[in-house]
Amino acid sequence: MQEPCLSCGRNTAAGSRLFSGRKRGRDTKAETDGFLCYACQPGSAATGPEQSIPLSGRYVVIDIRILGPG
């Protein structure tokens, strides 16, 4: 099953070499959700439980991290 990067279209599905570096993303113009490969996530090192980093004004990375206790 193909899961293309929203930005570049490369496959990010399980088993692909881009799978481990992908992050959930949103295309703000088409208002669709999907994945962004690591190459299309510049600035994704922001902190916080929910990251929302604009990419070229069109794509947004949404990375929800679940923090354990303590």
C-alpha positions as CSV (number, residue, x, y, z in Angstrom):
1,M,0.0,0.0,0.0
2,Q,1.3,3.4,-1.0
3,E,1.4,6.3,1.5
4,P,2.9,9.2,-0.4
5,C,4.5,12.2,1.2
6,L,2.1,15.1,0.9
7,S,4.9,17.4,-0.4
8,C,7.1,15.3,-2.6
9,G,5.0,12.2,-3.3
10,R,7.7,9.6,-2.2
11,N,6.3,6.5,-0.5
12,T,6.4,6.6,3.3
13,A,4.5,3.3,3.9
14,A,5.6,0.7,6.3
15,G,8.6,-1.2,4.8
16,S,9.8,1.8,2.9
17,R,13.1,3.5,3.8
18,L,11.2,6.7,4.6
19,F,8.8,5.1,7.1
20,S,10.8,5.6,10.3
21,G,11.3,9.3,9.6
22,R,7.8,10.3,8.5
23,K,5.5,12.5,10.5
24,R,1.8,13.1,10.3
25,G,1.1,16.3,8.3
26,R,-1.6,18.4,6.9
27,D,-1.9,20.2,3.5
28,T,-3.5,23.5,4.5
29,K,-4.6,24.4,0.9
30,A,-6.2,21.0,0.0
31,E,-7.2,20.5,3.7
32,T,-6.1,16.8,3.6
33,D,-4.1,14.9,6.2
34,G,-1.3,12.4,5.4
35,F,2.4,12.0,6.0
36,L,5.5,14.1,5.4
37,C,8.9,12.4,4.8
38,Y,11.9,13.5,6.8
39,A,13.3,15.5,3.8
40,C,10.2,17.7,3.7
41,Q,10.2,18.5,7.5
42,P,12.7,21.3,7.9
43,G,12.5,22.8,11.4
44,S,10.7,19.8,12.9
45,A,12.8,20.0,16.0
46,A,10.3,22.3,17.9
47,T,9.5,21.3,21.4
48,G,6.1,20.7,23.0
49,P,3.6,17.9,23.1
50,E,2.1,19.0,19.8
51,Q,4.3,20.4,17.1
52,S,2.8,22.5,14.3
53,I,5.5,23.8,12.0
54,P,4.5,25.6,8.8
55,L,6.4,24.3,5.7
56,S,6.4,26.7,2.7
57,G,3.1,28.1,3.9
58,R,1.3,25.0,2.7
59,Y,2.2,22.0,4.8
60,V,2.1,21.6,8.5
61,V,3.8,18.9,10.6
62,I,1.6,17.6,13.4
63,D,3.5,15.3,15.8
64,I,1.7,14.4,18.9
65,R,4.0,12.9,21.5
66,I,2.7,11.0,24.4
67,L,4.9,11.6,27.4
68,G,5.1,8.9,30.1
69,P,4.6,9.6,33.8
70,G,7.1,11.7,35.7
